[in-house]
Amino acid sequence: MDTAERIVEAYVRYVKHWATIPNIRCPAQREVDLLAIDLATLQRYHIEVRVSISRAFSKLSGKEFSVDALKDPVQKAPQRRTVGFFVQRKFNDEGVTKVLADHGFRSGNYQKVIVTWGWKPEAQRQAEAHDIKLWDFRDIIKNTVETLRGQTSHFTDDTLRTLQLYLLAKPTDAEGSA
């Protein structure tokens, strides 16, 4: 599980109060990043996280996805930043849908979510057409930090503890910068 996935899991667990299962292995070297269930409503979520801070690849695009282009090392990164990649390889792959069904996630009873560092308008339109929600990673960080602000609890979750320590170490406007 990479850092961005850990932050998203911490957000849905501690801010939204959902139950989670991370990193579920699937056939053909596929993986589900995160399954979550809102315990109050029993709404289910299949969440995939793809965060890049590279200016060239940060935003999710609506460009056409090609399996052949995915095999080309030069085109691999941009292909993995398309809505089509998520639709074909992360959400609708036969092995993935079978594993999801084994966990009670069947077509129509869960929400698909892509967490990314922004997106282009055509990506938003494509996601909506495939009934996929887009969550901005920057908002997740901000909401998580806001939830932690003022809390004195000691978190044993390493991700939350790191964010909490950063928040405590960061000078306030009244203190100024070092």
SULJO-V253081 format. One record per residue. N is the residue number from 0. RES is the residue in three letters. PHI is phi in whole degrees, 0 to 359 (none if undefined). Layout:
# SULJO-V253081
n res phi
N RES PHI
N RES PHI
This chain:
# SULJO-V253081
n res phi
0 MET none
1 ASP 276
2 THR 301
3 ALA 298
4 GLU 296
5 ARG 296
6 ILE 295
7 VAL 296
8 GLU 298
9 ALA 299
10 TYR 299
11 VAL 289
12 ARG 283
13 TYR 261
14 VAL 266
15 LYS 270
16 HIS 65
17 TRP 260
18 ALA 277
19 THR 225
20 ILE 227
21 PRO 266
22 ASN 47
23 ILE 267
24 ARG 288
25 CYS 230
26 PRO 300
27 ALA 61
28 GLN 57
29 ARG 266
30 GLU 207
31 VAL 267
32 ASP 294
33 LEU 202
34 LEU 252
35 ALA 220
36 ILE 228
37 ASP 285
38 LEU 291
39 ALA 283
40 THR 249
41 LEU 66
42 GLN 295
43 ARG 252
44 TYR 223
45 HIS 253
46 ILE 246
47 GLU 245
48 VAL 243
49 ARG 217
50 VAL 240
51 SER 228
52 ILE 263
53 SER 293
54 ARG 302
55 ALA 290
56 PHE 235
57 SER 286
58 LYS 270
59 LEU 292
60 SER 245
61 GLY 256
62 LYS 297
63 GLU 293
64 PHE 271
65 SER 224
66 VAL 297
67 ASP 296
68 ALA 294
69 LEU 296
70 LYS 281
71 ASP 275
72 PRO 306
73 VAL 289
74 GLN 264
75 LYS 300
76 ALA 299
77 PRO 296
78 GLN 293
79 ARG 285
80 ARG 253
81 THR 253
82 VAL 298
83 GLY 301
84 PHE 301
85 PHE 294
86 VAL 299
87 GLN 281
88 ARG 262
89 LYS 250
90 PHE 256
91 ASN 250
92 ASP 299
93 GLU 303
94 GLY 296
95 VAL 294
96 THR 295
97 LYS 293
98 VAL 296
99 LEU 299
100 ALA 299
101 ASP 298
102 HIS 261
103 GLY 86
104 PHE 262
105 ARG 244
106 SER 314
107 GLY 92
108 ASN 251
109 TYR 211
110 GLN 258
111 LYS 268
112 VAL 224
113 ILE 247
114 VAL 257
115 THR 210
116 TRP 267
117 GLY 84
118 TRP 203
119 LYS 271
120 PRO 305
121 GLU 293
122 ALA 292
123 GLN 300
124 ARG 297
125 GLN 294
126 ALA 300
127 GLU 299
128 ALA 296
129 HIS 257
130 ASP 56
131 ILE 246
132 LYS 271
133 LEU 250
134 TRP 243
135 ASP 274
136 PHE 302
137 ARG 298
138 ASP 293
139 ILE 297
140 ILE 299
141 LYS 300
142 ASN 294
143 THR 294
144 VAL 296
145 GLU 298
146 THR 295
147 LEU 282
148 ARG 305
149 GLY 83
150 GLN 280
151 THR 252
152 SER 298
153 HIS 268
154 PHE 272
155 THR 273
156 ASP 290
157 ASP 302
158 THR 294
159 LEU 296
160 ARG 298
161 THR 298
162 LEU 297
163 GLN 296
164 LEU 296
165 TYR 299
166 LEU 300
167 LEU 290
168 ALA 280
169 LYS 290
170 PRO 293
171 THR 280
172 ASP 301
173 ALA 292
174 GLU 279
175 GLY 78
176 SER 267
177 ALA 285
